[in-house]
Amino acid sequence: MAWQKIQIKKIENTAARQVTSSKRRRGLFKKAQELSTLCDAEIALIVFSAAGKLFEYSSSSVSQVTERHNQHPQTPEKPEPASLELQLENSTSAVLSEEIPSRKMRGEELQGLKMEELIELEELLEDGLCSIVEEKISDLQRKMIKKIQKARRLKDS
């Protein structure tokens, strides 16, 4: 199958749009991961699907990267803070939206899921496992470098 240049416009077919979204999101996250690894860049990527589902990738922690962004001197002025009611509503919805995926990832409440949702969940789990493996490898590499440096210092002294 040859690559075709596609016209960039909204895909009208809902199923095709969801499949394209899933594939492109996976590719975007992979590119973000590669950029982070190759260039030692701190990256946070947040995507909301058309259905309102949250997908995120971060080389460290989304909250750490966004906090760093907010403290950066080139960050534009922040808009006025939202009302207390809106903040409470947002925090409640954030807690609930974090709880539901974690219950699904533990294998709870999977009975009513559609095939697309199961595939999406599988991708999330794979991404999570890849992140964990990469973090472990980085930790091991750092520990190894420290041990090598310590050995060299002991050898030199």
N, C-alpha and C positions, 0 to 999 in steps of 0.2 A: 504494500500500500504506500503510495507516494504522499509526501507532505503537500498539503494544499494551503494556500493563503486564504484565510477566512475573513469575511467582512466582520468587523467588530461592531456588533449590535446585539441587543437583547435576544436571546434564544426563546422563541415563542413556545416550543414544545417543553412542557414542565419536566418530564422525565429526562429528556436530553439536557436540559438546563442543569438539572441536579447532578447528572453524571459528569458533565463538563465542569461544574463547580467543584465537585469532589476531586476530580483528576487535577485540575489546575491548582486547587488549594494544596494538594499533596506536593505538586511540583514547586509551588511558591515556598512552602515550608522547607522543602529539601534545599532550595537555593539559599534560603535564609540560614539554614544550618551550615551549608558549605561556606558561605561568606563569613560566618562567625568563626568557623574552624580555620579557614585559610588565612584570614586577616586579623584574627584575634579581636573581632568586633563584638560589642555587646548589642544584641538584637532582641527586640520584642515585637512580635507580629500578632495583631488581633484581628480576627475576621468574624463577622456576623453573617450567617447565611440568610437567605431570603425568608426562611422560616423562623429566624430569630435565634438560631443556635449559635453558641459561642465556640470558636476554635482559636487556640492561641499557641504560639511557639515563642520560646524565649531561651537565649543562650545561658542566662543565669536565672533571673526571676523577673516576671513581668512587673511586679511592684517595684523592684529595685531599679529597673531600667526606666520606668515612668517617673519615679522619684528623681532619678538623675536628670531626666529630660526636663522636669519641672524646675529643677535648681539651676539648669544651664542658663548662662547670661543671655543667650540669643533667643530664648523662649519668649514668644510674644506675651503681652499682658494677658493675664487670665481673666475670663469673664466673671461677673459678679457671682458669688456662691449661690447655689440653688437654695430654695426654701427648705426649712427643717423637715416639712412633710415629704418633699420630694427626696431629700437625702435618706430619710427613714425608709421610704418605699423602695429606693434603689438598693439600699443595704439589705433589706429583707429579700428582695428578688435575687440579689447576688448570692445570698446564703442558700436560698432554695435552688438556684440554678447550679450551684456547686454540689449540693447534696444529691440531686437526681442523677447526674452522670456518675458520681462515685458509687452510688448504689447499683447502677447498671454495670459498672466495671467490676464490682464484686460478684456479679452474676445474679443479683436480685432484680426482680421485675423485668425479666426479658421476654416473658410469654407474649405480650401484646405488641411487640416490636415488628415493624415491617422489615423486609429483606434489606432495603436501602439503609434503614437505621442500624441494623446489625452490621452491615458492611462498614458504615461510618464508625461504629463503636470499635470494630476490629482495627480500623485504621488508627483510631485514637490510641488504642492499646499498643499497637506496633510502634507508633511515634513515641509513646511514653517509654516503652522498653528500649528503643534506640537511644533516647535521651539519657536514660539511666546507664546504659552500657557505655556511652561516650563519656559521661561524668566519671564513671569508675575508671575508665582507661586514663582520663586526664589526671585523676587523683593518683593512680599508680605511677604515671609518668613523672608527676611532680615529686612523689616520694622517692622514686628511683634517682632522679636528678639530685635531690638533697643528699641521698646516700653516697652517690658518686662524688659529689663535692666534699662531703665529710671525709670520705676515704682519701681523696687527694690532699686535703688539709693535713690529715694524719700522716700521710706518706711524706709530705713536704717538711713537716716539723720534726 
